[in-house]
Amino acid sequence: MSTVLAVSHLASQRAGRTLFAELTFDLAQGEVLHIEGVNGAGKSTLLRSLVGLVQLQAGHITFFPEQPDLQQNWRAHTLFMGHKAGVKSELTALENVALQAQLCGVDNIDAWQLLETVGLLGLEDLPAGQLSAGQQRRIALTKLWYSNALLWILDEPFTALDTFGIELLQQKFAEHTANGGAIILTSHQQLTWQTERLKRLRIAGGDDAGY
Ligand SMILES: Nc1ncnc2c1ncn2[C@@H]1O[C@H](COP(=O)(O)OP(=O)(O)OP(=O)(O)O)[C@@H](O)[C@H]1O
């Protein structure tokens, strides 16, 4: 399985405080990297840095180093989801699912089927703003059911999900990695999913950082 991401000697500072330095890791197809750390340690900053949303002080990031065709167009093969659900509160659940797919450049989704998959059938016509935090998160997560991206970078994907939602998402992760995908995620909870291909990286907010 080839490497999807190679990261070396990354350093980041926020408001004069070093969040991480000399951070080096890589990730191969089929692997999951769980980024851990206390509130404010720098987990979201790291994920946002990987996709170019936050400027780094130092370091080097290479997507798909062994696959030049993917490397050249790495954004098309990488899905980033931030920690906010990011749904439009005035649009219905169904409209949100359709809009998200459109923004991802996918036009052949079955929005009803996706809503059923994530347990939202019956709520399709409600404005998303009237849905609970967990239900809004489920709308956002429908992307994972049609994404063609090889690498998923997910900031707190389990936030607000109930036990069933967490289990559903972990099943999706297992399917993605079994198909050669890779995942980097942050989460304050331990994954219940048992896999030998789970790596952990602890960000210690500048005190220490490493496997
Ligand atoms: N836009 C910003 N400008 C200045 N400082 C910021 C900014 N965003 C985050 N920070 C600071 O960077 C540090 C790391 O924040 P970050 O969101 O990466 O932490 P985190 O590990 O993801 O935390 P949490 O577990 O609470 O989500 C925090 O001290 C935060 O105050």
The ligand as an SDF file (V2000), in Angstrom:
LIG
                    3D

 31 33  0  0  0  0  0  0  0  0999 V2000
   -7.2050   31.9820   14.4200 N   0  0  0  0  0  0  0  0  0  0  0  0
   -6.4570   31.8880   15.5130 C   0  0  0  0  0  0  0  0  0  0  0  0
   -5.7060   32.9170   15.9170 N   0  0  0  0  0  0  0  0  0  0  0  0
   -4.9370   32.8310   17.0390 C   0  0  0  0  0  0  0  0  0  0  0  0
   -4.8510   31.7380   17.7980 N   0  0  0  0  0  0  0  0  0  0  0  0
   -5.5960   30.6880   17.4360 C   0  0  0  0  0  0  0  0  0  0  0  0
   -6.4270   30.6880   16.2790 C   0  0  0  0  0  0  0  0  0  0  0  0
   -7.0310   29.4810   16.1800 N   0  0  0  0  0  0  0  0  0  0  0  0
   -6.5890   28.7620   17.2200 C   0  0  0  0  0  0  0  0  0  0  0  0
   -5.7390   29.4710   17.9740 N   0  0  0  0  0  0  0  0  0  0  0  0
   -5.0480   29.0160   19.1700 C   0  0  0  0  0  0  0  0  0  0  0  0
   -4.2610   27.8990   18.8470 O   0  0  0  0  0  0  0  0  0  0  0  0
   -4.3080   26.9450   19.9020 C   0  0  0  0  0  0  0  0  0  0  0  0
   -4.6590   25.6000   19.3220 C   0  0  0  0  0  0  0  0  0  0  0  0
   -6.0100   25.6260   18.8440 O   0  0  0  0  0  0  0  0  0  0  0  0
   -6.6430   24.3760   18.1270 P   0  0  0  0  0  0  0  0  0  0  0  0
   -8.0210   24.7660   17.7260 O   0  0  0  0  0  0  0  0  0  0  0  0
   -5.7180   23.8780   17.0960 O   0  0  0  0  0  0  0  0  0  0  0  0
   -6.6840   23.3130   19.3290 O   0  0  0  0  0  0  0  0  0  0  0  0
   -7.3380   21.8790   19.4340 P   0  0  0  0  0  0  0  0  0  0  0  0
   -6.2820   20.9400   19.9140 O   0  0  0  0  0  0  0  0  0  0  0  0
   -7.9890   21.5220   18.1490 O   0  0  0  0  0  0  0  0  0  0  0  0
   -8.4030   22.0920   20.5790 O   0  0  0  0  0  0  0  0  0  0  0  0
   -9.8540   21.4680   20.8880 P   0  0  0  0  0  0  0  0  0  0  0  0
   -9.6100   20.0830   21.4370 O   0  0  0  0  0  0  0  0  0  0  0  0
  -10.4010   22.3830   21.9290 O   0  0  0  0  0  0  0  0  0  0  0  0
  -10.6460   21.4860   19.6200 O   0  0  0  0  0  0  0  0  0  0  0  0
   -5.2850   27.4730   20.9430 C   0  0  0  0  0  0  0  0  0  0  0  0
   -4.5440   28.0140   22.0100 O   0  0  0  0  0  0  0  0  0  0  0  0
   -6.0450   28.5570   20.2230 C   0  0  0  0  0  0  0  0  0  0  0  0
   -6.3620   29.6140   21.0860 O   0  0  0  0  0  0  0  0  0  0  0  0
  1  2  1  0
  2  3  1  0
  2  7  2  0
  3  4  2  0
  4  5  1  0
  5  6  2  0
  6  7  1  0
  6 10  1  0
  7  8  1  0
  8  9  2  0
  9 10  1  0
 10 11  1  0
 11 12  1  0
 11 30  1  0
 12 13  1  0
 13 14  1  0
 13 28  1  0
 14 15  1  0
 15 16  1  0
 16 17  2  0
 16 18  1  0
 16 19  1  0
 19 20  1  0
 20 21  2  0
 20 22  1  0
 20 23  1  0
 23 24  1  0
 24 25  2  0
 24 26  1  0
 24 27  1  0
 28 29  1  0
 28 30  1  0
 30 31  1  0
M  END
$$$$
